[in-house]
Amino acid sequence: MYFFRKPQRYFELNYNRIYDVFHWFLKITLLRIFDDDFLVALIPTTMFQFYESEIIISLFVIVVHAVSYRKDIDTVILSVSAFVSAFEVLLKINGMVYRRKEIAQMIRTVLNDRSYLNGPVEATISKKYQRLARKLLFITILSYLSAAIMLLIYPLLTGGIEERILPVGYSIPLVDYHNSPWYQINYLLQIVQANWVALVFIGLDGPFYLFVCYSASQLEMLIVYLRQIGESPDNVVEQRRLIRKVFDMHTRLSKFLASCSNIYREVYLMQVLCSIVHICVSLFHIQLKFKNGSYGMLLTNINKVWLFCYCGQLVVSKSADFSTAVYSNQWYQLWNRRDLQDMLFMLRNAQRNYGFSVGGFGFLSFATFTAIMKTAYSCNAFLHRVMN
């Protein structure tokens, strides 16, 4: 009976259920970017074109709104925040669509991985990082939906409904949104769009977390294998098999991480720049007027940047541990020339920096998070100096 139960227990260790949750958010927004029929079938293509045109129109509407109510500093600040948000959505969707085939192929690599079947140690490592992926899933969902809710309920909590305050800085042009029924129409429109943006971001961030957890688990398995090299030099067959296994895993993982870095380098450069503007503007708004609706945007962007940098730091730290493990194992106990050549190759390759590139300027890490916060605060200080 144990023989038949074991595969079923191990089958639960793959990432399919976690990916299904992220994919569900893209389904309900009718933006299934990673499906095979995307931009092929009529309905997905039509919906994508509709969303593209809607975002572009929204950018124009936000500019018109800011110009029309330029004497109100609160409105201008909210319009800047709304413009950056819409621009970020546009760039991220197009960036992910442009790379959708590579992303879909990498998703299949993660979902088809069966390294947890190699033994109890591998199963334990896989389970550990799947728990991390579930935590990242929960935090992401909670963060984006909370931001949308905080934006939308702010007028209700502060009595802004009577003052005709909109949660987001844009409105239908050529009409005064302070008058009924235009205020109610604008408010309803912003409820729909804010929740749609939150759901889209949840779905688009999902594959990144899968790639991070998969890469970290593979690196940890490699570290475990590397520590076994040279421990039993007399068992030549076992040592050779272990080196071949490490070499093949390391080669595949290097290609995988290189693809990750190439796919996300422009996407996360754009998100870092937009987040700097968001944090700067939201902090400036809070300092200018304590009672406003920018708290949700500020907290969400700080949390989003921290999550990205935490995931990037996880891969960077694991790659550093891998590099140490390559140097510190008992490779000098090996006698076969081919095995030593493979070890030399890994020694050279371990000197490379693994991680998720931010536009080629660096990697997502805690140092990047510190630089982002410093830059946002410097821009905020500059805004205060200009206003004064």
C-alpha positions as CSV (number, residue, x, y, z in Angstrom):
1,M,0.0,0.0,0.0
2,Y,2.9,2.4,0.7
3,F,4.2,1.9,-2.8
4,F,0.9,3.2,-4.2
5,R,0.5,6.1,-1.7
6,K,4.0,7.5,-2.1
7,P,3.6,9.0,-5.7
8,Q,0.3,10.6,-4.7
9,R,1.9,12.3,-1.6
10,Y,4.8,13.5,-3.7
11,F,2.6,14.7,-6.5
12,E,1.2,17.4,-4.2
13,L,4.7,18.9,-4.0
14,N,4.6,20.4,-7.4
15,Y,3.7,24.1,-8.1
16,N,0.5,23.4,-10.1
17,R,-2.0,24.3,-7.4
18,I,-0.1,27.6,-6.6
19,Y,0.0,28.6,-10.3
20,D,-3.7,27.8,-10.7
21,V,-4.5,30.5,-8.1
22,F,-2.5,33.1,-9.9
23,H,-3.9,32.0,-13.3
24,W,-7.4,32.3,-11.9
25,F,-7.0,36.0,-11.4
26,L,-6.0,36.4,-15.0
27,K,-9.0,34.4,-16.1
28,I,-11.5,36.5,-14.2
29,T,-10.0,39.7,-15.7
30,L,-10.2,38.1,-19.2
31,L,-6.4,38.6,-19.7
32,R,-5.0,35.1,-20.0
33,I,-1.6,36.1,-21.2
34,F,0.1,32.8,-20.7
35,D,-2.5,30.6,-22.5
36,D,-1.7,29.1,-25.9
37,D,-4.7,30.8,-27.5
38,F,-3.8,34.3,-26.4
39,L,-3.6,36.7,-29.4
40,V,-4.8,33.7,-31.6
41,A,-8.4,33.2,-30.7
42,L,-10.9,36.1,-31.3
43,I,-12.1,36.7,-27.8
44,P,-8.6,37.0,-26.0
45,T,-7.3,39.2,-28.8
46,T,-10.4,41.5,-28.7
47,M,-10.2,41.8,-24.9
48,F,-6.5,42.6,-25.0
49,Q,-7.0,45.3,-27.6
50,F,-9.9,46.7,-25.6
51,Y,-7.8,46.9,-22.4
52,E,-4.9,48.5,-24.3
53,S,-7.2,51.2,-25.8
54,E,-8.9,51.7,-22.4
55,I,-5.5,52.3,-20.6
56,I,-4.4,54.7,-23.3
57,I,-7.7,56.6,-23.1
58,S,-7.4,56.6,-19.3
59,L,-3.9,58.3,-19.5
60,F,-5.4,61.0,-21.7
61,V,-8.4,61.4,-19.3
62,I,-6.1,61.7,-16.3
63,V,-4.1,64.5,-17.9
64,V,-7.3,66.4,-18.8
65,H,-8.6,66.0,-15.2
66,A,-5.3,67.3,-13.8
67,V,-5.3,70.3,-16.1
68,S,-9.0,71.1,-15.4
69,Y,-8.5,71.1,-11.6
70,R,-5.0,72.3,-11.5
71,K,-5.7,74.8,-8.8
72,D,-6.5,72.0,-6.3
73,I,-3.2,70.5,-5.1
74,D,-4.9,67.3,-3.8
75,T,-6.4,66.6,-7.2
76,V,-3.1,67.2,-9.0
77,I,-1.2,64.8,-6.6
78,L,-3.9,62.1,-7.0
79,S,-3.8,62.6,-10.8
80,V,0.0,62.1,-10.9
81,S,-0.4,58.9,-8.8
82,A,-3.1,57.7,-11.1
83,F,-1.1,58.5,-14.3
84,V,1.9,56.6,-13.0
85,S,-0.3,53.6,-12.0
86,A,-2.0,53.5,-15.5
87,F,1.4,53.9,-17.2
88,E,2.9,51.1,-15.1
89,V,0.0,48.8,-15.9
90,L,0.4,49.6,-19.6
91,L,4.1,48.9,-19.7
92,K,3.9,45.8,-17.5
93,I,1.1,44.2,-19.6
94,N,2.9,44.9,-22.9
95,G,6.3,43.7,-21.5
96,M,4.7,40.4,-20.3
97,V,2.8,40.0,-23.6
98,Y,6.0,40.6,-25.6
99,R,7.8,37.8,-23.6
100,R,4.8,35.6,-23.1
101,K,6.2,32.6,-25.0
102,E,9.4,32.5,-23.0
103,I,7.4,33.0,-19.8
104,A,5.0,30.2,-20.7
105,Q,7.9,27.9,-21.5
106,M,9.6,28.6,-18.1
107,I,6.3,28.1,-16.3
108,R,6.1,24.6,-17.9
109,T,9.6,24.0,-16.7
110,V,8.6,24.8,-13.1
111,L,5.4,22.8,-13.3
112,N,7.0,19.8,-14.9
113,D,9.8,19.6,-12.4
114,R,10.0,16.3,-10.5
115,S,13.2,16.7,-8.6
116,Y,11.3,16.1,-5.3
117,L,11.0,12.4,-6.4
118,N,14.8,11.9,-6.0
119,G,14.6,11.4,-2.3
120,P,13.4,12.7,1.1
121,V,15.9,15.5,1.2
122,E,14.7,16.8,-2.2
123,A,11.1,16.4,-1.1
124,T,11.8,18.4,2.1
125,I,13.4,21.2,0.2
126,S,10.6,21.4,-2.4
127,K,8.0,21.5,0.4
128,K,9.9,24.3,2.1
129,Y,9.9,26.5,-0.9
130,Q,6.3,25.7,-1.8
131,R,5.3,27.0,1.6
132,L,7.2,30.2,0.8
133,A,5.4,30.4,-2.6
134,R,2.0,30.1,-0.8
135,K,3.0,32.9,1.7
136,L,4.1,35.1,-1.2
137,L,0.8,34.4,-2.9
138,F,-1.2,35.3,0.2
139,I,0.8,38.5,0.9
140,T,0.4,39.6,-2.8
141,I,-3.3,39.1,-2.9
142,L,-3.8,40.8,0.5
143,S,-1.6,43.7,-0.5
144,Y,-3.1,44.6,-3.8
145,L,-6.7,44.1,-2.8
146,S,-6.2,46.1,0.4
147,A,-4.8,49.0,-1.5
148,A,-7.8,49.0,-3.8
149,I,-10.2,48.8,-0.9
150,M,-8.4,51.6,1.1
151,L,-8.5,53.9,-2.0
152,L,-12.2,53.3,-2.6
153,I,-13.5,53.5,1.0
154,Y,-11.5,56.6,1.9
155,P,-14.4,59.0,0.9
156,L,-16.8,56.9,2.8
157,L,-14.8,56.9,6.0
158,T,-14.0,60.6,6.0
159,G,-17.3,62.0,4.8
160,G,-15.9,62.7,1.4
161,I,-19.1,61.5,-0.3
162,E,-20.9,64.7,0.8
163,E,-17.9,66.8,-0.4
164,R,-17.8,64.9,-3.7
165,I,-14.2,63.6,-3.2
166,L,-13.1,61.0,-5.7
167,P,-10.7,58.3,-4.5
168,V,-8.5,58.4,-7.7
169,G,-7.4,61.5,-9.5
170,Y,-9.4,61.3,-12.8
171,S,-12.9,61.8,-14.0
172,I,-15.0,61.8,-17.2
173,P,-14.0,64.9,-19.1
174,L,-16.2,67.8,-20.2
175,V,-18.5,67.3,-17.2
176,D,-18.3,68.5,-13.6
177,Y,-18.0,65.4,-11.4
178,H,-19.2,67.3,-8.4
179,N,-22.8,67.2,-9.8
180,S,-25.1,64.2,-9.7
181,P,-25.3,61.7,-11.3
182,W,-21.7,62.2,-12.6
183,Y,-20.1,61.8,-9.2
184,Q,-21.8,58.4,-8.7
185,I,-20.9,57.3,-12.2
186,N,-17.2,58.3,-11.8
187,Y,-17.1,56.6,-8.4
188,L,-18.5,53.4,-9.8
189,L,-16.1,53.5,-12.7
190,Q,-13.1,53.9,-10.4
191,I,-14.3,50.9,-8.3
192,V,-14.3,48.7,-11.3
193,Q,-11.0,49.9,-12.7
194,A,-9.1,49.8,-9.3
195,N,-10.2,46.2,-8.6
196,W,-9.3,45.2,-12.2
197,V,-5.8,46.7,-11.8
198,A,-5.3,44.9,-8.5
199,L,-6.4,41.5,-10.0
200,V,-4.2,41.9,-13.0
201,F,-1.1,42.7,-10.9
202,I,-1.8,39.6,-8.8
203,G,-1.9,37.4,-11.9
204,L,1.1,39.0,-13.5
205,D,3.3,38.8,-10.4
206,G,2.5,35.1,-9.9
207,P,5.1,33.6,-12.3
208,F,7.9,35.6,-10.8
209,Y,7.3,34.1,-7.4
210,L,7.2,30.6,-8.9
211,F,10.5,31.2,-10.7
212,V,12.1,32.6,-7.5
213,C,11.0,29.6,-5.3
214,Y,11.9,27.1,-8.0
215,S,15.4,28.6,-8.5
216,A,16.1,28.8,-4.7
217,S,15.0,25.2,-4.2
218,Q,17.3,24.0,-7.1
219,L,20.2,25.9,-5.7
220,E,19.7,24.4,-2.2
221,M,19.6,20.9,-3.7
222,L,22.8,21.6,-5.6
223,I,24.4,22.8,-2.3
224,V,23.4,19.5,-0.7
225,Y,24.9,17.5,-3.6
226,L,28.1,19.5,-3.6
227,R,28.8,18.7,0.0
228,Q,28.8,15.0,-0.8
229,I,31.5,15.3,-3.5
230,G,34.8,13.7,-2.4
231,E,33.3,12.2,0.7
232,S,33.7,8.6,-0.7
233,P,36.5,8.8,-3.3
234,D,36.8,5.0,-3.4
235,N,33.2,4.7,-4.8
236,V,34.2,6.0,-8.3
237,V,30.8,5.2,-9.9
238,E,28.8,7.0,-7.3
239,Q,31.0,10.0,-7.3
240,R,30.9,10.2,-11.1
241,R,27.1,9.9,-11.1
242,L,26.9,12.7,-8.5
243,I,29.1,15.0,-10.5
244,R,27.2,14.4,-13.6
245,K,24.0,15.2,-11.8
246,V,25.3,18.4,-10.3
247,F,26.8,19.4,-13.6
248,D,23.5,18.9,-15.5
249,M,21.4,20.6,-12.8
250,H,23.8,23.5,-12.7
251,T,23.7,23.9,-16.5
252,R,19.9,23.9,-16.7
253,L,19.5,26.3,-13.8
254,S,22.1,28.7,-15.2
255,K,20.1,28.8,-18.5
256,F,16.8,29.2,-16.5
257,L,18.1,32.1,-14.4
258,A,19.6,33.8,-17.5
259,S,16.2,33.6,-19.1
260,C,14.6,35.0,-16.0
261,S,17.0,37.9,-15.9
262,N,16.5,38.6,-19.6
263,I,12.7,38.6,-19.3
264,Y,12.3,40.7,-16.3
265,R,15.1,43.2,-16.7
266,E,13.0,45.9,-18.4
267,V,9.8,45.0,-16.6
268,Y,11.3,45.5,-13.2
269,L,13.3,48.5,-14.2
270,M,10.0,50.1,-15.1
271,Q,8.3,49.0,-11.9
272,V,11.2,50.3,-9.8
273,L,11.0,53.7,-11.4
274,C,7.2,53.9,-11.1
275,S,7.4,52.8,-7.5
276,I,9.9,55.5,-6.7
277,V,7.5,58.1,-8.1
278,H,4.6,56.5,-6.2
279,I,6.4,56.5,-2.9
280,C,7.7,60.0,-3.4
281,V,4.3,61.5,-4.4
282,S,2.3,59.5,-1.7
283,L,4.7,60.5,1.0
284,F,4.6,64.1,-0.1
285,H,0.8,64.1,-0.1
286,I,0.7,62.6,3.5
287,Q,3.2,65.2,4.7
288,L,1.2,68.0,3.0
289,K,-2.2,66.8,4.3
290,F,-2.4,64.2,7.0
291,K,-6.0,63.3,6.2
292,N,-6.0,61.9,2.7
293,G,-6.3,58.6,0.7
294,S,-2.6,58.1,-0.2
295,Y,-1.8,55.8,2.7
296,G,-2.9,52.7,0.8
297,M,-0.8,53.6,-2.3
298,L,2.3,54.3,-0.1
299,L,2.1,51.1,1.9
300,T,1.3,48.9,-1.2
301,N,4.3,50.3,-3.2
302,I,6.7,49.9,-0.3
303,N,5.4,46.3,0.3
304,K,5.6,45.5,-3.4
305,V,9.2,46.8,-3.8
306,W,10.2,45.0,-0.6
307,L,8.7,41.7,-1.8
308,F,10.5,41.9,-5.1
309,C,13.8,42.8,-3.5
310,Y,13.3,40.0,-0.9
311,C,12.8,37.4,-3.6
312,G,15.8,38.8,-5.5
313,Q,17.9,38.7,-2.4
314,L,16.9,35.1,-1.8
315,V,18.3,34.0,-5.2
316,V,21.4,36.1,-4.7
317,S,22.1,34.7,-1.3
318,K,21.5,31.1,-2.4
319,S,23.8,31.6,-5.4
320,A,26.5,32.9,-3.0
321,D,26.0,29.8,-0.8
322,F,26.3,27.7,-4.0
323,S,29.6,29.4,-4.9
324,T,30.9,28.7,-1.4
325,A,29.8,25.1,-1.6
326,V,31.7,24.6,-4.9
327,Y,34.9,25.8,-3.4
328,S,34.6,24.1,0.0
329,N,33.7,20.6,-1.0
330,Q,36.4,17.8,-1.2
331,W,36.8,18.0,-5.0
332,Y,40.6,17.5,-4.5
333,Q,39.8,13.9,-3.5
334,L,38.8,13.1,-7.1
335,W,41.2,11.4,-9.5
336,N,39.4,11.3,-12.8
337,R,40.5,14.1,-15.2
338,R,37.0,14.5,-16.7
339,D,35.5,14.9,-13.2
340,L,38.1,17.5,-12.3
341,Q,37.4,19.4,-15.6
342,D,33.7,19.5,-14.7
343,M,34.5,20.8,-11.3
344,L,36.8,23.5,-12.8
345,F,33.9,24.6,-15.1
346,M,31.6,24.9,-12.1
347,L,34.3,26.8,-10.1
348,R,34.5,29.3,-12.9
349,N,30.8,29.6,-13.5
350,A,30.1,30.0,-9.7
351,Q,31.9,33.3,-9.9
352,R,29.0,34.7,-12.0
353,N,26.3,36.8,-10.3
354,Y,22.9,35.1,-10.4
355,G,19.8,37.1,-9.8
356,F,17.0,39.2,-11.4
357,S,18.4,42.1,-13.2
358,V,16.9,45.6,-13.0
359,G,17.6,47.0,-16.4
360,G,21.1,45.7,-16.3
361,F,22.0,48.2,-13.6
362,G,22.0,45.7,-10.7
363,F,20.0,42.9,-9.2
364,L,16.9,42.9,-7.0
365,S,18.3,42.7,-3.5
366,F,18.1,44.4,-0.1
367,A,20.7,46.9,-1.3
368,T,18.3,47.8,-4.2
369,F,15.5,48.3,-1.8
370,T,17.6,50.7,0.3
371,A,18.6,52.6,-2.9
372,I,14.9,52.9,-4.0
373,M,13.8,54.2,-0.6
374,K,16.7,56.7,-0.5
375,T,15.9,57.9,-4.0
376,A,12.2,58.3,-3.2
377,Y,13.0,60.3,-0.1
378,S,15.5,62.5,-1.9
379,C,12.8,63.3,-4.5
380,N,10.3,64.0,-1.8
381,A,12.7,66.4,-0.1
382,F,13.3,68.1,-3.5
383,L,9.5,68.5,-3.9
384,H,9.2,70.2,-0.5
385,R,12.0,72.5,-1.4
386,V,10.3,73.5,-4.6
387,M,7.0,74.0,-2.9
388,N,8.6,76.2,-0.2
